[in-house]
Amino acid sequence: MRFQPRKFVRHRLEVPVTFSWKDRKGIRHRQRGATRDISPGGMFLFTPAHPPVGVTVGLNALLPPLSPEAPRWRLLAHGRVVRVELPHGEKSLAGFAATSEQLVVRAD
């Protein structure tokens, strides 16, 4: 296997996220989780329920303020689930990685 450097630097950040996707029948599913890390190219979320690999997912996260006087920022993203990780033991958590095909950050 060839080594491929990452396109984006990942930033460790744990914030609550809500996300949704439609299944094959067109039914919308909504879940909550928390980020493990974020980059302009995507994010990894810890969550007990995850969408399947390949589906489009909408993500909504409220970022912490940079200072007490600063506004909070909301991150809105649409992407595709590229990997699902199942728990490997009692202390590990399930989660998934998603690309960011569209990413918007706005003051909340």
C-alpha positions as CSV (number, residue, x, y, z in Angstrom):
1,M,0.0,0.0,0.0
2,R,1.3,3.5,-0.9
3,F,1.4,6.2,1.7
4,Q,-0.9,9.1,0.8
5,P,-0.5,12.3,2.8
6,R,-3.7,13.9,4.1
7,K,-5.1,16.8,2.1
8,F,-6.3,18.6,5.3
9,V,-5.0,19.0,8.8
10,R,-7.4,17.5,11.3
11,H,-8.3,19.4,14.5
12,R,-9.3,17.6,17.6
13,L,-12.6,19.1,18.7
14,E,-15.4,17.5,20.6
15,V,-18.7,19.3,20.0
16,P,-22.3,18.0,19.8
17,V,-23.6,17.3,16.3
18,T,-27.0,16.5,14.8
19,F,-27.0,14.8,11.5
20,S,-29.6,13.3,9.1
21,W,-29.8,11.1,6.0
22,K,-32.4,9.4,3.9
23,D,-32.5,5.7,3.5
24,R,-33.2,3.7,0.3
25,K,-37.0,4.1,0.9
26,G,-36.7,7.9,1.2
27,I,-37.2,7.9,5.0
28,R,-35.3,10.6,6.8
29,H,-33.3,9.6,9.9
30,R,-32.0,12.0,12.5
31,Q,-29.4,11.2,15.1
32,R,-27.0,13.0,17.5
33,G,-23.4,12.4,18.1
34,A,-20.1,14.3,18.9
35,T,-17.2,15.1,16.7
36,R,-13.8,13.5,17.4
37,D,-12.0,15.7,14.8
38,I,-12.8,18.2,12.1
39,S,-11.1,19.4,9.0
40,P,-12.2,21.4,5.9
41,G,-12.4,18.1,4.1
42,G,-14.6,16.2,6.6
43,M,-15.1,15.0,10.1
44,F,-15.3,11.9,12.3
45,L,-18.3,11.5,14.6
46,F,-18.9,9.3,17.6
47,T,-22.5,8.0,17.6
48,P,-24.3,4.8,18.5
49,A,-26.4,4.9,15.3
50,H,-24.7,5.6,12.0
51,P,-25.8,6.0,8.4
52,P,-24.5,3.4,5.9
53,V,-21.3,4.0,3.8
54,G,-22.0,6.0,0.6
55,V,-25.1,7.9,1.7
56,T,-25.3,11.7,1.7
57,V,-25.5,13.1,5.2
58,G,-26.3,16.6,6.5
59,L,-24.4,17.7,9.6
60,N,-25.1,20.6,12.0
61,A,-22.6,21.5,14.8
62,L,-22.5,24.4,17.2
63,L,-18.8,25.4,17.8
64,P,-17.6,26.9,21.0
65,P,-16.9,30.7,21.1
66,L,-13.3,31.7,20.9
67,S,-13.7,34.1,23.8
68,P,-16.5,35.2,26.2
69,E,-17.3,38.2,24.0
70,A,-17.1,36.3,20.6
71,P,-20.2,34.9,18.9
72,R,-20.8,31.2,18.7
73,W,-20.3,29.7,15.2
74,R,-22.5,27.1,13.6
75,L,-21.0,24.6,11.1
76,L,-23.4,23.3,8.5
77,A,-22.1,20.6,6.1
78,H,-23.3,18.1,3.5
79,G,-21.1,15.2,2.7
80,R,-20.8,11.5,2.1
81,V,-20.2,8.8,4.6
82,V,-16.9,7.2,3.7
83,R,-16.2,4.9,6.7
84,V,-18.0,3.3,9.6
85,E,-16.1,2.1,12.7
86,L,-17.8,-0.4,15.0
87,P,-16.7,-0.6,18.7
88,H,-13.7,-2.9,19.3
89,G,-14.2,-3.4,23.0
90,E,-16.1,-2.2,26.0
91,K,-14.5,1.2,26.1
92,S,-14.4,2.0,22.4
93,L,-17.2,3.9,20.6
94,A,-18.9,3.4,17.2
95,G,-18.7,6.2,14.7
96,F,-18.3,7.3,11.1
97,A,-16.2,9.5,8.9
98,A,-17.8,11.8,6.4
99,T,-16.4,14.1,3.7
100,S,-17.4,17.7,3.5
101,E,-18.7,18.3,0.0
102,Q,-20.4,21.6,1.1
103,L,-19.3,23.4,4.2
104,V,-20.7,26.7,5.7
105,V,-19.7,28.4,8.9
106,R,-21.9,31.2,10.2
107,A,-22.3,33.3,13.3
108,D,-25.1,31.9,15.4
